[in-house]
Amino acid sequence: MPRRNKITIVGAGNVGATAAHWAVQKNLGDVVLVDIKEGLPQGKSLDLAEAGPVMGFDSKLVGANDYDATADSDVVVITAGVPRKKDPVTGKFTSRDELVETNRKIVSSVTKEIASRSPNAVLICVSNPLDAMCHVMLQESGFPRERVLGMAGVLDTARYKTFIAMELGVSVQDVHGMVLGGHGDTMVPLPSHTSISGIPLTELLSQEKIDSIIARTRKGGGEIVGLLGYSGYCAPSASVVAMVESIVLDRKRVLPVACLCKGEYGYDNLFLGVPTVIGAGGMDKIIEMKLGDKEKAMLEVSANAVRDVVKLLPY
Ligand code: APR
């Protein structure tokens, strides 16, 4: 009997709940929201289900604090984690090492719960530090690398395209390009591979302008935190759903996704944002594009930054 796609989202916070919102609005399938907070996933999913008659979607929405309802999911998005916090007494922010350890424990336990119930699912990691948490998901699930993906590049690219479109006064639809590398200050935008409907970006903007767009893209997450006091979630959740859509509809979109490289771009056993073809089985393939010397050097800086965090993991 044909069945609908089943999408599980773990973490019914800002990114998770908004991802559910985009996913049902696009009629991508039924959605299970899971969170550790009692009432939160149930409340978010009921509220969203009640929008169905108005907005015209008929996805089934379930909220739960345990994992039984997630069984046999096609795609599982993991957003569970804690953000960096300021200690009210000392005024100090959580250190990177503390964040890695806290989120490693969360992502590790969530992945085990998920993998045992949905052994054929494609997993998408959103929890930070992204590239390191992808390693945790790969390790704890035992899944092949094709089915463990990280969402960062789609978001970084979306921000990059937004700033270019704003600068040129053109539709974002006509801006094409990608941001590779790790998620963080060392991400690698590729201006020499960016075009506006095929017209090279470098013909339309000065190097100075391009540099300022790249700098703004690198600090894109921080710019939103500075304005709101908490992380953005519309663009992050939309970016996750672009990946979910390409998987459940087997669209084979070419997206920058954090994947375990096995020799590609000269990196081995490291999650790094690279151009991939995303289809029903997760990553169909990594596309190896030619990079210039400057871009290769930037990717190396980015890979080193990822390695520094991965080193903190116990495997
Ligand atoms: N199991 C299930 N859910 C959990 C667990 C856990 N062990 N631990 C935390 N959560 C839930 C929280 O209760 C919260 O509802 O994860 C949710 C995270 O949501 P937000 O705090 O709103 O964070 P959000 O802005 O959605 O960011 C999601 O993206 O940037 C990354 O690392 C960051 O984990 C964060 C993720």
Boltz pocket constraint, residues with backbone or C-beta under 6 A from the ligand:
constraints:
  - pocket:
      binder: B
      contacts: [[A, 10], [A, 11], [A, 12], [A, 13], [A, 14], [A, 15], [A, 16], [A, 34], [A, 35], [A, 36], [A, 37], [A, 40], [A, 79], [A, 80], [A, 81], [A, 82], [A, 83], [A, 106], [A, 110], [A, 126], [A, 127], [A, 128], [A, 129], [A, 231], [A, 232], [A, 233]]
      max_distance: 6.0
